[in-house]
Amino acid sequence: MTFNWPITVYYEDTDAGGVVYHSNYLNFFERARTEWLKSIGVSQTKLLADDIAFVVKRAELDFRRAAKFEQDFTVESCISSLKKASLVFQQRLVDELGECYCEASVTVACVSLSKMRPRAIPEFIVQEFESAR
């Protein structure tokens, strides 16, 4: 299953030339992952209160085209790997014609926030993501 989330490029996302600044693609992908969690009923506020956090362990981006101010996109996200304490998201930023502007592979680890050590992903989240694969 692919989770899709709409993104509009705002002025604050761009450099002086109106082109999306490279690090802001990470923000677009982060928003989509956060919205996916919300869509399956996961409250990150509750996770934090339970000493659980998701942190990016690795991110690899491939920039294909320059995204520009006021363009509308969709972030397509899917899970390519799901382990006990980590998962890998494959994400793409595409326009309305399906043209890819940026691709990413993002490894996210589940950690105990107080110890900053790996911990198992809560079972209810694993079940939701497994059903989405």
Phi, psi and omega per residue, in radians:
M1 nan 2.480 3.065
T2 -1.930 2.325 3.049
F3 -1.715 2.238 -3.131
N4 -1.946 2.386 3.118
W5 -2.377 2.248 -3.128
P6 -1.325 2.495 3.110
I7 -2.357 2.346 2.986
T8 -1.968 2.391 3.121
V9 -1.414 2.080 3.092
Y10 -1.682 2.864 3.136
Y11 -0.951 -0.707 -3.104
E12 -1.122 -0.308 3.137
D13 -1.452 -0.172 -2.969
T14 -1.916 2.896 3.029
D15 -1.579 -2.980 -3.086
A16 -1.088 -0.381 -3.125
G17 -1.626 0.064 3.124
G18 1.435 0.216 3.129
V19 -1.766 2.443 -3.130
V20 -1.027 2.224 3.095
Y21 -1.195 2.395 -2.951
H22 -0.907 -0.697 -3.091
S23 -1.252 -0.311 -3.120
N24 -1.276 -0.315 3.030
Y25 -1.080 -0.631 3.080
L26 -1.073 -0.662 3.097
N27 -1.118 -0.736 3.123
F28 -1.052 -0.787 -3.115
F29 -1.182 -0.648 3.104
E30 -1.107 -0.767 3.127
R31 -1.025 -0.752 -3.128
A32 -1.115 -0.735 3.120
R33 -1.125 -0.713 3.117
T34 -1.097 -0.766 -3.141
E35 -1.173 -0.569 3.082
W36 -1.116 -0.811 3.089
L37 -1.001 -0.809 3.128
K38 -1.041 -0.678 -3.088
S39 -1.168 -0.392 3.098
I40 -1.765 0.227 3.024
G41 1.502 0.300 -3.134
V42 -1.633 2.114 3.072
S43 -1.672 2.024 3.114
Q44 -1.186 -0.485 3.074
T45 -1.106 -0.754 3.107
K46 -1.167 -0.714 3.100
L47 -1.024 -0.794 -3.141
L48 -1.081 -0.699 3.100
A49 -1.120 -0.472 3.108
D50 -1.618 0.242 3.093
D51 1.195 0.526 -3.136
I52 -2.100 2.335 3.084
A53 -2.477 2.683 3.013
F54 -1.895 2.259 -3.131
V55 -2.210 2.545 3.094
V56 -1.328 2.175 3.122
K57 -1.682 -0.621 -3.105
R58 -2.669 2.469 3.054
A59 -2.446 2.254 3.100
E60 -2.193 2.143 -3.087
L61 -2.063 2.522 3.059
D62 -2.168 1.895 -3.118
F63 -1.467 2.154 -3.073
R64 -1.819 -0.745 -3.099
R65 -2.520 2.782 3.119
A66 -1.479 2.068 3.031
A67 -1.429 2.532 -3.026
K68 -2.234 2.853 3.136
F69 -0.854 2.335 3.079
E70 1.236 0.183 3.030
Q71 -1.383 2.603 3.070
D72 -1.862 2.422 -3.095
F73 -2.410 2.992 2.951
T74 -2.180 2.333 2.981
V75 -1.643 2.070 3.072
E76 -1.685 2.224 -3.100
S77 -2.256 2.400 3.001
C78 -2.527 2.860 -3.130
I79 -1.802 2.167 3.138
S80 -1.743 -0.323 3.138
S81 -2.638 2.379 3.120
L82 -2.354 1.986 3.139
K83 -2.016 -3.094 -3.077
K84 -1.018 -0.768 -3.066
A85 -2.164 0.192 3.137
S86 -2.669 2.838 3.048
L87 -2.579 2.715 -3.133
V88 -2.045 2.188 3.072
F89 -1.749 2.393 2.936
Q90 -1.833 2.191 -3.065
Q91 -2.330 2.556 3.130
R92 -2.393 2.456 3.017
L93 -1.785 1.996 -3.071
V94 -2.189 2.623 3.077
D95 -1.541 -3.076 -3.066
E96 -1.155 -0.294 3.093
L97 -1.633 -0.010 -3.124
G98 1.507 0.127 3.092
E99 -1.255 2.285 -3.115
C100 -1.540 2.258 3.123
Y101 -1.772 -0.543 3.135
C102 -2.741 2.454 3.050
E103 -2.096 2.575 3.128
A104 -2.481 2.583 2.934
S105 -2.083 2.055 -3.040
V106 -2.154 2.091 3.072
T107 -1.655 2.192 -3.117
V108 -2.056 2.292 3.123
A109 -1.876 2.536 3.036
C110 -1.633 2.263 -3.096
V111 -2.308 2.738 2.912
S112 -1.366 2.052 -3.047
L113 -1.067 -0.703 -3.089
S114 -1.228 -0.528 -3.103
K115 -1.808 -0.279 -3.052
M116 0.905 0.776 3.110
R117 -2.135 2.621 3.115
P118 -1.020 2.566 3.049
R119 -2.556 2.795 -3.125
A120 -1.127 2.464 3.025
I121 -1.157 2.321 3.129
P122 -0.920 2.431 -3.018
E123 -1.017 -0.666 -3.115
F124 -1.138 -0.537 3.082
I125 -1.281 -0.749 3.100
V126 -0.991 -0.807 -3.124
Q127 -1.070 -0.731 3.129
E128 -1.124 -0.783 -3.118
F129 -1.242 -0.618 3.094
E130 -1.119 -0.644 3.111
S131 -1.253 -0.333 3.138
A132 -1.542 -0.135 -3.095
R133 -1.467 nan nan
